[in-house]
């Protein structure tokens, strides 16, 4: 049995923290001991404790916090840590330094969750034994930055197929919105940030309504662009066509209710929101950026379009709304693809195999 320490300096909750939690649960199920170290206010810690995962807390004030490094050094010794898996920039530096200083010499794995330029090559080049990326796109980026290919492994972020199950989720959104069963609903689920492209979708809506006038649109999520999005909806006179749902805990029910999912994002490491919609048998429309092309196979489970083009969004969405049979088949193909390539069981097994091979190599 390996004792694996996950470190996370981020206090919020998003795809990164969600993956860490699911990975921890899965590895525990596979017989490994998992400990999560987070900040006192970290949401990950609360959710992990609720799932029966061991949690330790430590303030990580800055990247060179001596007290945090000492805390992690003590933790490595007292908990007999075999592997440290770091996740954010600050904890990667702190835990990486502690790991390298420790006489226990734990293996250090850094998970790269983002499709952004790296800011600290030191942590990647000198503090880690292996880097895990959430997509092949991010892996190739890091290799292009000079990291050895053999040191970087892609293990895609996956979906909980028991939660995102079209046979279990209830279609309650139509009733809540007061729309009929035949009303076409186009949906998106994402944090409201500029890079997610909500403004591009809004610009596409008048074009879509010319061809499908009874369509309505739902935006689930919250974020810094909420006010700008509301203002844009109002300026185009779309208040009766676009429903802002806010942050929701019933995402499977929302996805069950919509006819297709669209997110014209400008930047994406992989695109977990697309995978969740695919798991719910919905056709998807996304942009050909980052790792999205690893998820959307153009014409098979949805459409892959160029970024920043409202007309391209409108054409893809209109085509799917007008050809319900093709849309249904794309949804079926999407579910098959997620079951085959993006299940949490597969992700956890690949991480377990990686940890085991690293530990075996170290022992040899």
C-alpha positions in Angstrom: 0.0 0.0 0.0 1.3 3.5 -0.9 0.6 6.6 1.1 -0.1 9.4 -1.3 -0.2 13.1 -0.2 -2.2 15.5 -2.4 -1.3 19.1 -1.8 -3.6 22.0 -2.9 -3.0 25.7 -2.1 -6.2 26.9 -3.9 -9.1 27.5 -1.6 -11.8 27.6 -4.3 -13.7 24.8 -6.1 -13.5 24.0 -9.8 -12.5 21.3 -12.2 -9.0 21.0 -10.7 -10.2 20.4 -7.2 -13.0 18.1 -8.4 -10.5 15.9 -10.2 -8.3 15.7 -7.1 -11.2 14.6 -5.0 -12.4 11.9 -7.5 -8.8 10.7 -7.9 -8.4 10.5 -4.1 -11.7 8.5 -3.7 -10.7 6.2 -6.5 -7.2 5.5 -5.3 -8.6 4.8 -1.8 -11.0 2.3 -3.3 -8.0 0.7 -4.9 -6.4 0.1 -1.5 -4.1 3.1 -1.2 -3.9 5.5 1.7 -4.7 9.1 0.7 -4.0 12.2 2.6 -4.9 15.7 1.4 -3.1 18.8 2.6 -5.0 22.1 1.9 -5.4 25.5 3.3 -7.7 26.0 6.4 -10.4 27.6 4.2 -10.0 25.1 1.3 -13.3 23.8 -0.1 -11.5 20.6 -1.2 -10.7 19.7 2.5 -14.4 20.0 3.4 -15.6 17.8 0.5 -12.8 15.3 1.0 -13.6 14.8 4.8 -17.2 14.3 3.8 -16.0 11.4 1.6 -13.9 9.8 4.4 -10.5 11.1 3.1 -7.8 12.0 5.6 -7.3 15.8 5.5 -4.5 17.9 7.0 -4.5 21.7 6.9 -1.7 24.3 6.7 -1.5 27.9 5.8 0.5 28.5 2.6 0.9 32.2 2.6 3.5 32.5 -0.2 5.7 30.3 -2.4 8.6 30.5 0.0 6.7 30.0 3.3 9.3 28.5 5.6 6.6 27.5 8.1 4.6 25.7 5.4 7.7 23.8 4.2 8.5 22.7 7.8 4.9 21.6 8.2 5.1 19.5 5.1 8.5 18.1 6.1 7.0 16.9 9.4 4.0 15.5 7.6 6.2 13.5 5.3 8.0 12.0 8.3 5.1 11.4 10.6 2.7 10.0 7.9 5.4 8.1 6.1 4.5 9.6 2.7 5.6 7.7 -0.3 4.4 10.0 -3.1 3.5 13.7 -3.1 1.1 14.9 -5.8 1.0 18.7 -6.1 -1.6 20.7 -8.0 -1.2 24.5 -7.9 1.8 26.7 -8.3 2.3 27.6 -4.6 1.9 24.2 -3.1 4.0 22.7 -5.9 6.9 24.8 -4.9 6.4 24.3 -1.1 5.8 20.6 -1.2 8.5 20.1 -3.9 11.1 21.8 -1.8 10.0 19.8 1.3 10.1 16.6 -0.6 13.5 17.2 -1.9 14.8 18.2 1.6 13.2 15.2 3.3 15.3 12.2 4.3 12.3 10.0 3.3 12.8 11.1 -0.3 9.2 10.8 -1.5 8.5 10.7 -5.2 7.0 14.0 -6.4 4.3 14.2 -9.1 3.0 17.5 -10.4 -0.4 17.5 -12.1 -0.8 20.3 -14.7 -4.4 21.1 -15.0 -4.3 24.3 -17.1 -3.7 25.2 -20.7 -1.7 28.3 -19.8 1.9 29.2 -20.1 4.0 27.9 -17.2 5.4 30.6 -14.9 7.9 28.6 -12.8 10.1 26.2 -14.8 12.0 25.5 -11.6 9.2 23.4 -10.2 8.8 21.4 -13.4 12.5 20.9 -14.1 14.0 20.3 -10.7 11.4 19.5 -8.1 9.3 16.8 -9.8 10.0 13.2 -10.8 7.0 13.1 -13.1 4.5 15.5 -14.5 0.9 14.5 -15.3 -1.2 16.5 -17.7 -5.0 16.5 -18.1 -4.7 16.2 -21.9 -2.3 15.4 -24.7 -2.4 19.0 -25.8 -1.0 20.2 -22.4 1.6 17.4 -22.6 2.8 18.5 -26.0 3.0 22.1 -24.8 5.2 21.1 -21.9 7.5 19.1 -24.1 7.7 22.1 -26.4 8.9 24.1 -23.4 11.8 21.8 -23.1 10.7 19.1 -20.6 11.7 15.6 -21.5 8.9 13.6 -23.1 9.5 10.6 -20.9 8.9 12.8 -17.8 5.4 14.0 -18.9 2.4 11.7 -18.9 -1.1 12.5 -20.1 -4.0 11.2 -17.9 -7.2 12.9 -19.1 -9.6 14.2 -16.5 -12.7 12.1 -16.6 -16.4 12.0 -15.7 -18.4 10.3 -12.9 -20.6 8.1 -15.0 -22.8 7.2 -12.1 -23.7 10.8 -11.5 -23.9 11.8 -15.2 -26.3 9.1 -16.2 -29.1 9.9 -18.6 -31.2 7.1 -17.2 -31.1 8.4 -13.7 -31.3 12.2 -14.0 -34.7 13.9 -14.0 -35.8 16.4 -16.6 -37.1 19.1 -14.3 -35.7 22.3 -16.0 -38.6 22.7 -18.5 -41.2 22.7 -15.8 -39.1 25.2 -13.7 -38.7 27.5 -16.7 -42.3 27.1 -17.9 -41.5 26.0 -21.4 -43.1 23.2 -23.4 -41.6 19.8 -24.1 -41.1 20.6 -27.7 -39.3 23.9 -27.1 -35.7 23.6 -28.2 -33.3 24.4 -25.3 -29.6 25.2 -25.9 -27.5 25.0 -22.8 -24.1 25.8 -21.4 -22.6 25.1 -18.0 -19.4 27.0 -17.1 -17.9 29.6 -14.9 -18.7 33.0 -16.3 -15.3 34.1 -17.5 -14.4 36.0 -20.7 -12.3 33.1 -22.0 -15.3 30.8 -21.9 -16.9 32.7 -24.8 -20.4 33.4 -23.5 -20.4 36.7 -25.3 -19.8 34.9 -28.6 -22.8 32.6 -28.0 -24.9 35.6 -27.1 -23.9 37.3 -30.4 -25.0 34.0 -32.2 -28.4 33.9 -30.6 -30.2 36.4 -32.9 -28.9 34.5 -35.9 -30.2 31.2 -34.4 -33.6 32.7 -33.7 -34.0 33.7 -37.3 -34.0 30.0 -38.2 -35.4 28.5 -34.9 -37.5 31.3 -33.4 -38.9 29.2 -30.5 -35.5 28.2 -29.1 -34.4 29.3 -25.6 -31.0 29.3 -24.0 -29.8 28.6 -20.5 -26.5 29.6 -18.8 -25.6 27.7 -15.6 -22.7 29.0 -13.6 -21.5 32.1 -11.9 -18.4 34.3 -12.2 -16.8 37.7 -12.8 -18.5 38.2 -16.2 -22.0 37.9 -14.9 -22.8 41.6 -15.0 -21.3 42.0 -18.5 -23.3 39.0 -19.8 -26.6 40.4 -18.3 -25.9 43.8 -19.9 -25.2 42.2 -23.3 -28.4 40.1 -23.1 -30.4 43.2 -22.3 -28.8 45.3 -25.0 -29.8 42.7 -27.6 -33.4 42.4 -26.2 -32.9 38.7 -25.3 -34.2 38.8 -21.7 -37.1 36.5 -22.6 -34.8 34.1 -24.5 -31.8 33.6 -22.2 -32.2 32.2 -18.7 -29.4 32.8 -16.2 -29.6 29.8 -13.8 -26.7 30.8 -11.5 -24.5 28.2 -9.8 -26.2 24.9 -9.7 -25.7 21.6 -7.9 -28.1 19.7 -10.2 -26.0 19.9 -13.4 -27.0 16.4 -14.5 -30.7 17.4 -14.4 -29.9 20.6 -16.4 -28.0 18.6 -19.1 -30.8 16.0 -19.2 -33.3 18.8 -20.0 -31.4 20.6 -22.8 -31.3 19.5 -26.5 -27.6 20.4 -27.1 -24.6 21.8 -25.3 -22.5 24.7 -26.6 -19.4 26.5 -25.2 -17.4 28.7 -27.7 -14.4 28.8 -25.4 -11.1 30.5 -26.2 -9.0 28.3 -24.0 -9.4 24.8 -22.6 -7.0 22.2 -21.3 -9.4 19.4 -22.2 -13.1 20.4 -21.7 -14.7 18.5 -18.8 -18.0 20.3 -19.4 -18.2 18.8 -22.9 -17.5 15.4 -21.4 -20.3 15.8 -18.9 -22.8 16.8 -21.6 -21.6 13.9 -23.7 -22.1 11.5 -20.8 -25.8 12.7 -20.7 -26.1 11.8 -24.4 -26.2 15.4 -25.7 -24.5 16.6 -28.9 -21.9 19.3 -28.2 -20.6 22.3 -30.1 -17.1 23.6 -29.1 -14.2 25.5 -30.5 -11.0 24.0 -31.9 -8.7 25.2 -29.1 -6.5 23.5 -26.6 -7.5 19.9 -25.9 -11.1 20.3 -27.0 -10.3 18.3 -30.2 -9.5 15.3 -28.0 -13.1 15.3 -26.8 -15.2 16.5 -29.7 -14.8 14.5 -32.9 -16.3 16.8 -35.6 -19.4 15.3 -37.1 -19.4 12.3 -34.9 -20.4 13.5 -31.4 -20.8 17.2 -32.2 -19.2 20.0 -34.1 -15.8 21.6 -33.7 -15.7 25.2 -34.9 -13.2 28.1 -35.1 -13.1 30.4 -32.0 -14.5 33.9 -31.9 -17.0 33.3 -34.7 -20.7 33.8 -33.8 -21.9 32.8 -37.3 -20.1 29.5 -37.0 -21.8 28.9 -33.7 -25.2 29.8 -35.1 -24.7 27.4 -38.1 -23.7 24.5 -35.9 -26.5 25.0 -33.4 -29.2 25.6 -36.0 -28.1 22.5 -37.9 -28.5 20.3 -34.8 -31.8 21.9 -33.8 -33.3 21.3 -37.2 -32.0 17.7 -37.5 -33.1 16.0 -34.3 -32.3 12.5 -35.5 -28.7 13.5 -36.3 -28.4 15.3 -32.9 -29.7 12.2 -31.1 -27.2 9.9 -32.8 -24.4 12.3 -31.9 -25.5 12.2 -28.3 -25.4 8.4 -28.3 -21.9 8.4 -29.9 -20.8 10.9 -27.2 -21.9 8.7 -24.4 -20.1 5.7 -26.0 -16.9 7.7 -26.2 -17.0 8.8 -22.6 -17.7 5.3 -21.4 -14.7 4.1 -23.5 -12.1 6.8 -22.9 -13.2 9.1 -20.0 -14.5 7.2 -17.1 -13.3 8.0 -13.6 -12.4 4.3 -13.1 -10.0 4.5 -16.1 -8.4 7.7 -14.8 -7.9 6.3 -11.3 -6.5 3.0 -12.7 -4.0 5.0 -14.9 -2.9 7.1 -11.9 -2.5 4.0 -9.8 -0.4 2.3 -12.4 1.8 5.5 -12.7 2.3 5.7 -8.9 3.1 2.0 -8.7 5.6 2.0 -11.6 7.4 5.0 -10.1 7.5 3.4 -6.6 8.7 0.1 -8.1 11.5 1.9 -10.1 12.6 3.8 -6.9 12.8 0.6 -4.9 14.9 -1.1 -7.6 
